[in-house]
């Protein structure tokens, strides 16, 4: 097997395990949540649940056809990078 793909699979598995074990606590600071696309607001991932602990969370959405498992790869990576730039510019204006 390809060592890069094996490493990605291990990282993904570790991240999923950590996420399942994580219990968030209230946080009043700024939180930006980057989702593959707007449809994810209605997904089993239930991102709106974060609003319980961080009511000021900002949601950023990738392209409509963005795939969650590849959102940081081509062809979606440039769109996600632009969302990140927008979020950081907004942070600069908030300071």
Backbone bond lengths (Angstrom), bond angles and torsions (degrees), N, CA, C in turn:
res aa  C-N    CA-C-N  psi(-1)  N-CA   C-N-CA  omega(-1)  CA-C   N-CA-C  phi
1 X - - - 1.460 - - 1.529 110.79 -
2 X 1.304 114.29 154.48 1.460 122.04 178.75 1.534 109.02 -68.48
3 X 1.338 118.10 124.21 1.467 119.98 -177.90 1.537 113.16 -63.02
4 X 1.319 117.47 -31.74 1.471 120.29 178.52 1.523 109.89 -67.22
5 X 1.330 116.40 -45.13 1.466 120.05 178.80 1.528 111.03 -64.65
6 X 1.318 116.77 -38.57 1.466 120.59 178.23 1.527 110.30 -64.35
7 X 1.327 116.09 -41.19 1.463 120.54 178.45 1.527 110.89 -64.12
8 X 1.322 117.03 -43.12 1.472 121.32 177.27 1.524 111.04 -60.32
9 X 1.320 116.38 -42.47 1.467 120.70 -179.26 1.528 110.46 -63.72
10 X 1.339 116.86 -41.47 1.469 120.26 178.15 1.527 110.93 -65.04
11 X 1.316 116.28 -43.14 1.463 120.73 179.16 1.526 110.79 -62.24
12 X 1.317 116.26 -44.25 1.465 120.51 179.14 1.527 110.40 -61.61
13 X 1.317 116.81 -45.89 1.462 121.25 179.89 1.529 111.10 -61.75
14 X 1.320 116.57 -42.69 1.463 121.24 179.05 1.522 110.80 -63.97
15 X 1.326 116.75 -43.68 1.468 121.07 179.87 1.524 111.19 -63.32
16 X 1.316 117.00 -42.70 1.469 120.85 179.83 1.526 110.31 -64.12
17 X 1.324 116.74 -43.01 1.468 120.58 178.33 1.529 110.53 -61.55
18 X 1.321 116.84 -45.50 1.469 120.69 179.81 1.519 111.02 -63.00
19 X 1.312 116.78 -42.10 1.458 120.82 -179.98 1.526 111.28 -62.53
20 X 1.306 116.55 -41.29 1.472 120.09 179.55 1.527 112.26 -65.51
21 X 1.314 117.09 -30.77 1.469 121.38 -178.83 1.526 112.67 -84.56
22 X 1.303 116.71 -18.14 1.460 121.77 -173.65 1.522 112.08 -73.53
23 X 1.318 116.42 132.89 1.461 122.47 174.36 1.525 107.06 -119.42
24 X 1.323 117.11 107.59 1.466 119.21 -177.10 1.530 112.26 -70.76
25 X 1.311 115.17 150.64 1.460 121.78 175.08 1.527 107.91 -117.75
26 X 1.322 118.13 158.22 1.464 120.36 -177.99 1.527 112.34 -53.79
27 X 1.313 114.59 141.11 1.459 121.81 -178.85 1.515 107.81 -144.53
28 X 1.317 117.36 128.22 1.461 120.53 -176.69 1.523 113.10 -98.82
29 X 1.322 117.32 -2.74 1.460 120.65 -179.79 1.522 112.34 -78.85
30 X 1.304 114.99 -178.09 1.458 121.72 -178.51 1.523 110.02 -79.02
31 X 1.327 115.46 133.03 1.464 122.09 177.02 1.519 107.89 -134.02
32 X 1.320 116.35 129.38 1.463 121.97 176.63 1.522 107.81 -111.48
33 X 1.312 115.51 127.39 1.459 121.16 -179.34 1.519 107.82 -112.61
34 X 1.322 116.18 117.97 1.461 121.91 -178.82 1.520 108.70 -100.01
35 X 1.317 115.65 119.35 1.465 121.46 -179.31 1.522 109.51 -114.36
36 X 1.332 117.03 151.84 1.464 119.92 -178.76 1.529 112.68 -57.59
37 X 1.330 116.90 -40.94 1.468 121.29 -178.56 1.528 108.89 -162.97
38 X 1.325 116.69 172.12 1.475 120.57 -177.19 1.524 112.71 -64.51
39 X 1.330 117.58 -28.65 1.466 120.51 179.60 1.530 111.15 -59.48
40 X 1.321 117.16 -24.80 1.461 120.43 -179.90 1.520 112.68 -64.99
41 X 1.319 118.39 -18.58 1.470 120.25 176.87 1.526 110.08 -64.59
42 X 1.335 116.55 -24.29 1.468 121.50 -179.72 1.527 111.70 -106.43
43 X 1.309 117.26 12.90 1.463 120.86 -175.11 1.523 111.62 -86.57
44 X 1.308 115.30 173.17 1.457 121.69 176.14 1.520 112.54 -64.91
45 X 1.324 117.09 -16.11 1.466 120.32 177.65 1.526 111.35 -68.73
46 X 1.321 116.88 -20.49 1.474 123.75 176.08 1.531 113.41 47.54
47 X 1.325 118.12 57.71 1.466 119.76 -177.33 1.525 114.30 -62.39
48 X 1.321 117.62 -23.96 1.476 119.16 179.11 1.534 111.81 -63.01
49 X 1.321 116.80 -20.78 1.468 119.41 178.62 1.531 111.77 -59.85
50 X 1.322 116.66 -26.13 1.464 119.73 178.72 1.527 111.37 -63.00
51 X 1.329 116.82 -24.80 1.465 119.70 -178.99 1.530 112.00 -64.98
52 X 1.313 117.16 -19.30 1.468 120.52 176.76 1.526 111.74 -64.93
53 X 1.309 116.47 -35.65 1.464 120.37 -176.13 1.524 113.27 -107.68
54 X 1.289 117.33 -18.49 1.457 121.63 177.48 1.530 108.41 -139.28
55 X 1.334 116.02 78.29 1.464 121.20 -171.64 1.524 115.02 -61.73
56 X 1.312 117.46 -18.44 1.464 120.24 -179.61 1.533 112.31 -96.54
57 X 1.310 117.45 14.09 1.470 120.53 -178.18 1.520 110.83 -55.63
58 X 1.318 115.05 142.01 1.460 122.13 177.01 1.522 107.75 -107.72
59 X 1.321 116.17 132.00 1.457 120.80 178.70 1.521 109.70 -103.46
60 X 1.314 115.74 134.72 1.461 123.17 176.23 1.523 107.08 -122.36
61 X 1.338 115.98 135.76 1.463 121.08 -174.14 1.520 111.77 -119.15
62 X 1.336 115.05 133.84 1.450 121.05 174.49 1.520 110.59 -76.26
63 X 1.337 116.69 -175.45 1.465 121.50 179.98 1.534 111.99 -59.03
64 X 1.302 115.93 153.90 1.470 122.32 -176.89 1.522 112.90 -52.71
65 X 1.329 116.99 -38.48 1.466 120.26 -177.18 1.535 112.72 -96.75
66 X 1.323 117.07 14.56 1.465 121.20 -178.77 1.528 110.32 -66.27
67 X 1.312 115.86 134.96 1.462 123.44 -178.86 1.529 108.78 -97.63
68 X 1.322 116.83 127.84 1.463 120.69 -175.78 1.522 113.96 -58.15
69 X 1.296 117.96 -37.37 1.465 119.87 -176.46 1.525 112.86 -78.28
70 X 1.334 116.68 -9.98 1.461 119.24 -178.46 1.521 112.50 -129.47
71 X 1.323 117.61 18.76 1.460 119.49 -173.73 1.529 113.59 -65.77
72 X 1.319 117.85 -17.78 1.461 120.51 177.74 1.524 111.99 -101.20
73 X 1.316 115.75 15.22 1.460 121.99 177.42 1.525 108.62 -121.23
74 X 1.334 116.28 168.09 1.465 120.64 174.83 1.517 108.66 -63.13
75 X 1.295 119.76 143.85 1.467 127.82 5.72 1.526 113.67 -93.03
76 X 1.330 119.16 1.47 1.464 120.94 -173.19 1.523 114.81 -89.43
77 X 1.310 118.23 -18.84 1.464 121.02 -175.58 1.531 113.36 -53.98
78 X 1.331 120.11 -43.26 1.473 118.45 179.52 1.534 113.06 -61.45
79 X 1.314 117.41 -37.43 1.471 120.49 179.14 1.527 110.38 -67.60
80 X 1.318 117.21 -41.02 1.463 120.92 179.09 1.531 109.63 -67.53
81 X 1.328 116.94 -39.51 1.469 120.61 177.43 1.528 110.51 -61.48
82 X 1.317 117.37 -39.62 1.466 120.42 177.82 1.525 110.99 -65.11
83 X 1.316 117.62 -38.92 1.467 120.14 175.95 1.532 110.42 -60.84
84 X 1.320 116.03 -40.85 1.463 120.42 178.44 1.526 110.27 -62.99
85 X 1.336 116.70 -43.21 1.467 120.16 177.81 1.526 110.67 -60.83
86 X 1.337 116.96 -41.75 1.467 120.58 177.82 1.526 110.46 -60.57
87 X 1.316 116.27 -44.14 1.468 120.57 -179.25 1.526 111.01 -63.56
88 X 1.322 117.32 -41.29 1.466 119.38 -179.13 1.527 110.81 -71.83
89 X 1.331 118.10 -35.36 1.473 120.07 175.44 1.522 109.82 -63.14
90 X 1.321 116.20 -42.36 1.463 120.57 179.02 1.525 109.83 -62.48
91 X 1.312 117.25 -38.50 1.468 120.82 178.39 1.523 110.13 -61.82
92 X 1.323 116.81 -39.36 1.464 120.81 178.36 1.518 112.11 -63.35
93 X 1.322 116.94 -36.33 1.470 120.93 179.12 1.524 111.47 -73.66
94 X 1.329 116.95 -25.76 1.464 120.54 -178.56 1.525 112.55 -78.98
95 X 1.321 116.59 -18.50 1.476 119.86 -176.17 1.507 111.67 -78.08
